[in-house]
Amino acid sequence: MCKTANRNDRKRKASSGKATETALRFLAIRDHSREELKRKLLTKGFAQAEVKATLGELEARLMVDDFRYARRLAFSLVREKLLGPQRISRQLYHKGIPADLAKEAMNQAEADLPVKERLQELLRIKLKGRLLEQMTPREKRQLANAIFQRGFLWEDILQTFQESGGFTEE
């Protein structure tokens, strides 16, 4: 009985033309990509045509702008999270950002805080005042793996480790 009621509620929502209102509520909380809004509105039960019209209207009013969103997200992931290029790319893809916009946003964020600087800052935070030379090989491997999980390439990690007192073994 509850499932039927939920379906009927969704149909009523969709037929009442409230897609724009719902999208604006989502946007009031935080910025969204076009694809994110599309997914959310479809999940709420709005018709494909109504969702398309709503997204077109919001884009015309500059309330939805994938490049602006991608740039903000990329800068946030670079500055606040200190993530690497692989992880940022994955996040942008997950949010539905087209590849060309994602690449341009990443390039701008990269210019703001290059990989090498992010890695050095991340090392400083992770080492908590210790020197890399004071770590055991096992601790170095664990640290390198943790940094790799943040989306940095092995070449960049190894180069930063070598410049900071290094890896004496692979």
N, C-alpha and C positions, 0 to 999 in steps of 0.2 A: 504494500500500500504506500509506503514512503517513497519507493522508487518511482511509482507512477506520479505521485505528487511532485516530486522533483522534476520529472520530465515536463509536466504541465506548467510548472513555474518557469522553466526554461523557455518553453514555447511562448508563454505570455510575455516574458521579458523581450524575446526576440521580436514578437509581433508588435510590441508597443513602441518600437523605434528609439530605444534608450541607449543604443550603442555609443553614441557620442558622449552622453552623460557618463557612462561607465568608463569609457576611455579617458575622459577628463579626470575622473576620480583616480585612475591609475597614475596619470601624469602628475597629479597633485602630490602624490607620495614621492615619486622619483621619475627621472627621465627614462624613457623606454625606446627601444628600436622599433621600427615599423613591424618587423617580424614578431617581436615579443608581444606587442599589442594585438596583432592579428591572432596569435595563438591564444592569448587570454580571452579575447572577445569570442572566438569560436568555442572555447571551452565553456564560456558562460551561456552558450546556446544561441548566439546571434547568427543570422543567416549570412552566408558567404557574401552575397551581394551587398547587404547592409554594412558588413565589416569593410568591404572594399571602398564603399562610398564614404564611410566615416574616416578611414585612413587617408583617403584623397583630400577630404575637407581639412583634416588636421595638418596635413603636409602643406596645403595651400595657405593655411594660417600660420605656418612655420612653427607649429607646436610639436611636430614630429619631424626630426631631421637626423637621419642615420649618421651623417658625417659628424655633426656636432656631438651626438651621443658617443660615437666611437672615439672621438678625440678626448672627450672628458673621461671616458672609462680608461683609455690607454694611459693618459696622464696620471690618473688616480692609481692605477696598477703599478706604474713605474715609480712614482714618488712615494706613495703611502705603503704599498705592499712590497716594493722592491722585487717585483717579479721579472723573470727573464722573457726574452722574445717568444719562445715556444709557448709558454703558458699564457702570455697576453694574446697571442694569435688564437689559441684555443678558446679563450674566454670570449673574444670578439666573434668567433665563428659560432659559439654556443648561443650568443645573443642575437644571431641572425644578421650580422653585419656583412654586406657584400665584400668579397675579397679585395677589390680595388680600394674601397673606402677604408677597410681595415689596414691595408698596407700603408696607405698615406697617413692614417692616424698614428700608426706605430712608428713611422719615420719621424713624424713631428715629436712624438714623446721621446724617442731615442735621442734626438738632437738636444732635448732638454736635459736628459740625464743618461749618458751613454752606459752601455753594458759594463764596461770596465769600472766605472765609478760606482754603479749599483753593487757590483760584486765586492768591491773594496768596502763599501759601507755595510753590506750584509756580513762580510767576514768580521768586521769590527764589532758588530752587534753580537754575532754568534760566539766569538772568542771571549767576550766579556773581560777584556784586559789581558788575557793570556797571549802568549806568542805562539805562532804556528809551530815553531821548532820544539816547543814544550809538550806538544801533543804526541800521543802514541800513534803508530801507523793505523791502528784500528779506529781511533778517534778521528783521524784525518779522513779515512774512508767514509765514516759515518757523516762527517761534516760535508764532504764532497757529494755524497748521495742526497743529503737534505737540500743542498743548493741545487742539485740537478732536478729534484722534484719541484723546485720553484720555477723551472723553465729555462735554465741556462744550459748552454752547450758544454760538453765535456772539454773541448779545446779551450774555451774561455775560463772554465774553472781551473784546469791544470795550469794555464798561463798565470792566472792570478795567484794560485798557490805557490808557484815557483818564484814569482816576484815578491811574495810575502814571507819567504823563508822555506818554502817549498816542500815538494814531494821528493823524497829521495828514492822512492820505489813507486811502481805503477799500481 
